[in-house]
């Protein structure tokens, strides 16, 4: 029964991790850049959620739609002003975009420090435990994992079955071919970064439900997201889902049997192992 409980917890944690990584995965798949500011966006959204709940005593879940919309707009503006001018600079583009997103991350972290301080905060909401069939389902973990999986599933459906989503997929697979087919690649890049930013903000709203956050955790979240994306195979949607679930399951088991100090190094150990054994990622292995 203990093992089954750990599996349940791991799957629910993985559902949250899926959303945590998909924004970064989407941006990398289409634009070919690693958004260093990804973790800072997640953290800022999570800390704002904490402030909002404390000030208004409203459910944090009411913030999901407005945060998604606001971050969608913000992401589109950032891409247009900061990243699009670098799109045609050839081989130096990757380094320049890395530096720009690093600078953006620093600005966002300093903003979070000035507004929210450096202390860790967590929400006391959704702390009920539901006993079902001899298992304990933590309400916050169920909500965060379930909504994370639903939003990620909706993203998959949009990518696969809508013209705009298919244009984004085509651009991620072959930008030159996409241009040949008449796809506006510049517009697709804007959509990808805007949507990736919106997903990161939404992940922050859900993450504060299950984990304490502070401004300095931004770097940790960026690294964690990158680890999931790398384990799944860079730019691979299905691989990122499998990697998130694997990481959630392994962390759940390791945390229970070996303690939290060992649990925090699990993502990095998995990354080392997979980069040596299967550098193409889980997604390619599952095909």
Steps between C-alpha positions, in 0.01 A plus 500: 500500500792733572637444150159571346472820703844609376395430142186713542701786649764469229246510216327805648834676549590408143179662378622830646847448356350452153366854501821626660705383201266537203542876468877464481464203266270693266733799476804281439322287242392798288769760566798281586586696814505420870299763685711566810220722637257204508545426872479869590161526324374194688625638832360848445158356414509274806597784736232726352248221558606480864466878542161500326358225722630660820358839403162392363437159663389372161580156360833498313328313217309813393834643388567234235304664212617862563862397560497294181361791295728764653812286457394418143499871420822566693675212326395630159632847582830367635553284193427788264723751681787285628530182298360559153773758415756222559323239283703562183847540648620155397718291725534771765123495556507216754761669719333840480154366587653307789654821632177696453288244686767481772474876544120477499519233769714725718254789460204279592676349803599844629143616448374204702752572776394864522128425509485169690831471686727195512309286748336175398121510494231237448123499488291333771219435248383159379652303787223241527594134457249274329510131604405289197539120487753505781711772334544864604449759229632845596258762368769747394697232317187369326396849389849606386579171328155463347480854364858479377417184306176649362671818379786301346250267333314799359830630362561166328154504342554857380838412351374191321154597380486875433653687203695740726629214713604300195680806363692518827587130482610535138726791590658305785571205270624688193503882495615519138230259390243699699597819315476314168145396591402862562510496881584833662792379711545837669141490622542139613807594705296768672219255577745242635671738741171656610344160563812369673497801731129452573558133586786597732279752681222243536752249635597754767138535614476122544847444641448729801222259604747216561846653547640795698637768266729799537669732252831305510323178392476636144831347393408164651171493309672591173747216548225256600296591192804460277577161654148378416526633144843344454387164641205497262702606198539867414182630339317164532151546652430135578851453635455790742178343632672165558802669659280704737314188613826306542653780706189527719499125566872479576494804727198365686674170572842644576354767729314237701779245533813718499378841615470848354875566484541220248175580318620844389793352305284243316432720194870559443592134546234401248629762258856365523384141454283576199756725332747209515264211422237661276581862413212521249256479793203291605278624221712341231529181703120471522445521125 
